[in-house]
Amino acid sequence: MNHNPKRRSFLKKTATAAGAMIVHASAVRSSRANSKIQLGVIGCGGRGFFIGKKMYDNVGGDIQLVAAHDYFSDRLERFQNLFDMPSNRCFTGLNGYQQILQSDVDGVIITSPPYFHPQHTEDAVNAGKHIWLCKPVAVDVPGSLSIQESGRKAQGKTTLLVDFQSRNSPYYVEAVRRVREGAIGEIVCGQAFNHFPCGGLLPTEGMSRTAALLRNWGTNPILSGDVIVEQAVHAMDIANWLVGSHPTKAFGTGGLKARLNAGENWDHFIVTYWYGDGPKVDLNCAQFTRGYEDLGARMYGKLGVADTHYRALDWGVGPITITGDNAWKGTDHDNTWDIGVDNNCRDFVQSIRSGEFINHADYAAESTLTSILGREAAYREDIVTWDELIRENKKLDAGLI
């Protein structure tokens, strides 16, 4: 979710702060001696900086970033300088990440554009590396199914953690537990919401077609999956988690009306999801709003309502709470953005240290497929079933060279 100017500013601030506490290259070279977990980073944009900073903040005594890859040399150079990384372990180009996987790193942090996630994950699993993977895990059905297959290969051998922050935020965990135990009764219907502003386009003058596309991947519907996949996957993951399953069909609409100078992604989606004979959930997704930001899901049951909002320190509205017959106060403000990542960092290291390997591939792929289902239904302005979506197995190809 890197389109919000406020959050881009926040990333810049945290990245700057990180420079004061990053260990030096001498420590990188001696990481085997002090038994630190050696990690490579695939994708050195805003999210790569943010996760690198978070790793050092939370588990800096246990990890060391020792290698990095990005298509763009300027981003790679900034990353290298910030994290004091040796230049001979920094790689550019589309396939430079392979050199990290061929090295002796213990694991990789995959913060590349979503289009690349399935291939990067498959290659990392085949190389026997632990994986921290950002959402969404794919942009199409073949990619999502590939993630599930990679999860099966990694099961019991290495960690494959997908960084959905709500899944590791205690108030969210407690809310879902109470819903599953019947606090709101049978769920009748629900709402999912994802409302944010958008950023502009970065300059691409003089660049090749591939470089220009990658520079602005977040505004490209193939590289990002469109906003409903790249951002609203958070909301649909929360909805699936609360309901306890994935939808069986969807009807959608949407378009590009307000954000006419910032790429090809649609700026709004409205999708109705059917969960079999269970609840119907509507998603309202927008990426053009001014002065209002929100993300989460609300479920209406026969006994009450679960109202859950993903927040950060400087954006988002609403609590995580349950009202009705089995009311639970929860919290007025859950800083999900930081809390979930912090806990994921700790769990990632603990899983590697303990040998109790984490594997999020299945549910993360299902949540991604849920967003893809909504996108395809909206593009067609028609009903599309889950089985039809899987059977079509439509692959997106950006034609990168």
Residue pairs with C-beta under 8 A, 6 or more apart in sequence:
1 7
1 196
1 230
1 231
1 234
2 8
2 11
2 45
2 46
2 47
2 199
2 218
3 196
3 197
3 198
3 199
3 218
3 219
3 227
3 231
3 287
4 196
4 197
4 199
4 293
4 315
5 197
5 199
6 314
6 315
7 312
7 315
8 46
8 199
10 312
10 314
11 46
11 47
11 49
11 50
14 49
14 50
14 53
15 49
15 50
15 53
15 82
17 53
18 49
18 52
18 53
18 56
18 57
18 82
18 83
19 82
21 56
21 60
22 56
22 82
22 83
22 84
23 60
23 64
23 84
24 84
25 84
25 85
25 86
27 34
27 64
28 64
28 65
28 66
28 84
28 85
28 86
29 86
31 38
31 64
31 66
32 38
36 61
36 62
36 63
36 64
37 62
37 63
37 64
37 106
37 107
37 130
37 349
37 352
37 353
38 63
38 64
38 66
38 67
38 104
38 105
38 106
38 107
39 55
39 63
39 64
39 65
39 66
39 67
39 105
39 106
39 107
39 108
39 109
39 132
40 65
40 66
40 67
40 68
40 69
40 89
40 97
40 100
40 101
40 103
40 105
40 107
40 108
40 109
41 48
41 51
41 52
41 65
41 67
41 68
41 69
41 79
41 108
41 109
41 111
42 68
42 69
42 97
42 100
42 108
42 109
42 110
42 111
42 112
42 120
43 69
43 70
43 110
43 111
43 112
43 113
43 116
43 134
44 68
44 69
44 70
44 72
44 75
44 76
44 78
44 79
44 111
45 70
45 75
45 111
47 111
47 134
48 68
48 70
48 79
48 109
48 111
49 79
49 82
50 341
51 109
51 111
51 132
51 134
51 163
51 341
52 65
52 79
52 82
52 83
52 109
54 341
54 342
54 345
55 63
55 65
55 109
55 345
56 63
56 65
57 342
57 345
58 342
58 345
58 346
59 345
59 346
59 348
59 349
62 349
62 353
63 349
65 83
65 85
66 85
66 86
66 89
66 105
67 85
67 89
67 90
67 91
67 99
67 100
67 103
67 105
68 76
68 79
68 80
68 83
68 85
68 89
68 90
68 91
68 100
69 76
69 90
69 91
69 92
69 96
69 97
69 99
69 100
70 76
70 79
70 92
70 96
71 92
71 93
71 94
71 96
71 211
71 214
72 92
72 211
72 214
72 215
73 92
76 90
76 91
76 92
77 90
79 85
79 90
80 87
80 90
89 100
89 103
91 97
91 99
91 100
94 210
94 400
97 108
97 112
97 120
97 123
98 123
100 108
101 108
101 123
101 124
101 127
101 129
102 127
105 129
106 129
106 130
106 352
107 129
107 130
107 131
107 132
107 158
107 159
107 352
108 120
108 124
108 129
108 130
108 131
108 132
109 132
110 117
110 120
110 121
110 124
110 131
110 132
110 133
110 134
111 134
112 120
113 214
113 217
113 218
113 223
113 224
114 134
114 135
114 136
114 137
114 138
114 139
114 223
114 224
114 225
114 229
114 230
115 139
115 143
115 217
115 222
115 223
115 224
115 225
115 396
115 398
117 133
117 134
117 136
117 137
117 138
117 143
117 147
118 137
118 138
118 142
118 143
118 144
118 146
118 147
118 150
119 146
121 131
121 133
121 137
121 146
121 147
121 150
121 160
122 146
122 149
122 150
124 131
125 131
125 150
125 153
125 154
125 158
125 160
126 153
128 157
128 158
129 158
130 158
130 159
130 160
130 348
130 351
130 352
130 357
131 154
131 158
131 159
131 160
131 161
132 161
132 163
132 344
132 348
133 160
133 161
133 162
133 163
133 360
133 364
134 162
134 163
135 162
135 163
135 164
135 233
135 234
135 237
135 364
135 367
135 368
136 225
136 229
136 230
136 233
136 367
136 368
136 371
137 143
137 144
137 147
137 162
137 361
137 364
137 365
137 368
138 144
138 146
138 147
138 225
138 365
138 368
138 372
139 222
139 223
139 224
139 225
139 229
139 372
139 396
140 225
140 372
140 394
140 395
140 396
141 369
141 372
141 389
141 390
141 392
141 393
141 394
141 395
142 393
142 394
142 395
143 395
144 365
144 368
144 369
144 372
145 365
145 390
145 393
147 361
147 364
147 365
147 368
148 361
148 362
148 365
150 160
150 361
151 160
151 359
151 360
151 361
151 362
151 365
152 361
154 160
154 357
154 359
154 361
155 357
155 359
156 357
157 357
158 357
159 348
159 351
159 352
159 357
159 358
159 359
160 357
160 358
160 359
160 360
160 361
161 344
161 347
161 348
161 351
161 358
161 360
162 360
162 361
162 364
163 340
163 341
163 344
164 234
164 237
164 340
164 360
164 364
164 367
165 234
165 310
165 336
165 337
165 339
165 340
165 341
165 344
166 172
166 234
166 237
166 238
166 241
166 308
166 310
166 336
166 340
167 173
167 237
167 241
167 340
167 360
168 339
168 340
168 343
168 344
168 347
169 334
169 336
169 339
169 340
169 343
170 339
171 320
171 330
171 331
171 334
172 238
172 308
172 310
172 320
172 334
172 336
172 340
174 328
174 330
175 242
175 306
175 308
175 320
175 321
175 322
175 328
175 330
176 241
176 242
178 184
178 306
178 322
178 326
178 328
179 187
179 242
179 299
179 301
179 306
179 322
180 244
182 303
182 326
183 301
183 303
183 304
183 306
183 322
183 324
183 326
183 328
184 299
184 300
184 301
184 302
184 303
184 304
184 305
184 306
184 322
184 324
184 326
185 301
185 302
185 303
185 304
185 325
186 301
186 302
187 242
187 243
187 278
187 279
187 299
187 300
187 301
188 279
188 300
188 301
188 302
189 279
189 280
189 281
189 282
189 299
189 300
190 239
190 242
190 243
190 279
190 280
190 281
190 282
190 297
190 298
190 299
190 300
191 281
191 282
191 283
191 284
191 297
191 298
192 232
192 235
192 236
192 238
192 239
192 281
192 282
192 283
192 284
192 296
192 297
192 298
193 235
193 283
193 284
193 285
193 294
193 295
193 296
193 297
193 298
194 227
194 228
194 231
194 232
194 234
194 235
194 283
194 284
194 285
194 286
194 294
194 295
195 284
195 285
195 286
195 289
195 292
195 293
195 294
195 295
196 231
196 286
196 287
196 289
196 293
196 295
196 315
197 287
197 288
197 289
197 290
197 293
198 219
198 259
198 262
198 267
198 287
198 288
199 218
199 262
200 261
200 262
201 216
201 219
201 261
201 262
201 263
202 215
202 216
204 211
204 212
204 215
204 216
207 215
210 400
210 401
213 220
213 223
213 398
213 400
214 223
214 400
216 263
217 223
217 224
218 224
218 230
218 263
218 265
219 262
219 263
219 264
219 265
220 263
220 264
220 265
220 398
221 264
221 265
221 266
222 396
222 397
222 398
223 398
224 230
224 265
225 368
225 371
225 372
225 375
225 396
226 265
226 266
226 269
226 375
227 265
227 266
227 267
227 269
227 285
227 287
228 254
228 266
228 269
228 271
228 283
228 285
228 371
228 374
228 375
228 378
229 368
229 371
229 372
229 375
230 265
231 285
231 287
232 269
232 283
232 285
232 371
232 374
233 367
233 368
233 370
233 371
234 295
234 310
235 283
235 285
235 295
235 296
235 297
235 310
236 273
236 283
236 367
236 370
236 371
236 374
237 363
237 364
237 367
237 370
238 296
238 297
238 308
238 310
239 273
239 281
239 283
239 297
239 299
239 370
240 246
240 247
240 363
240 366
240 367
240 370
241 363
242 297
242 299
242 306
242 308
243 275
243 278
243 279
243 281
243 299
245 275
245 276
245 278
246 275
246 366
246 367
246 369
246 370
246 386
247 273
247 274
247 275
247 281
247 370
247 373
247 386
248 274
248 275
248 276
248 385
248 386
248 387
249 273
249 274
249 373
249 383
249 384
249 385
249 386
250 271
250 272
250 273
250 274
250 373
250 374
250 377
250 383
250 384
251 271
251 272
251 377
251 382
251 383
251 384
252 269
252 270
252 271
252 272
252 374
252 375
252 377
252 378
252 379
252 381
253 269
253 270
253 271
253 378
253 381
254 266
254 268
254 269
254 270
254 271
254 285
254 378
255 266
255 267
255 268
256 264
256 265
256 266
256 267
257 267
257 268
258 267
258 268
258 288
259 265
259 267
259 287
259 288
265 287
266 378
267 286
267 287
267 288
268 284
268 285
268 286
268 287
268 288
269 283
269 284
269 285
269 286
269 374
269 375
269 378
270 282
270 283
270 284
270 285
270 378
271 282
271 283
271 285
271 374
271 377
271 378
272 280
272 281
272 282
272 283
273 280
273 281
273 282
273 283
273 370
273 373
273 374
274 280
275 281
279 299
281 297
281 299
283 374
292 317
293 315
293 316
293 317
294 309
294 316
294 317
294 318
295 309
295 310
295 311
295 316
296 307
296 308
296 309
296 310
296 318
297 308
298 305
298 306
298 307
298 308
299 305
299 306
301 324
303 324
303 325
303 326
304 322
304 323
304 324
304 325
304 326
304 327
305 322
305 323
305 324
306 321
306 322
307 318
307 319
307 320
307 321
307 322
307 323
308 320
309 316
309 317
309 318
309 319
309 320
309 334
310 316
310 334
310 336
310 337
311 317
311 318
311 333
311 334
311 335
311 336
311 337
312 335
312 336
312 337
312 338
313 335
313 337
313 338
319 330
319 331
319 332
319 333
319 334
320 330
320 331
320 334
321 327
321 328
321 329
321 330
321 331
321 332
322 328
322 330
347 358
348 358
350 356
351 357
351 358
369 386
369 389
369 390
372 389
373 384
373 386
373 389
376 384
376 389
376 394
377 383
377 384
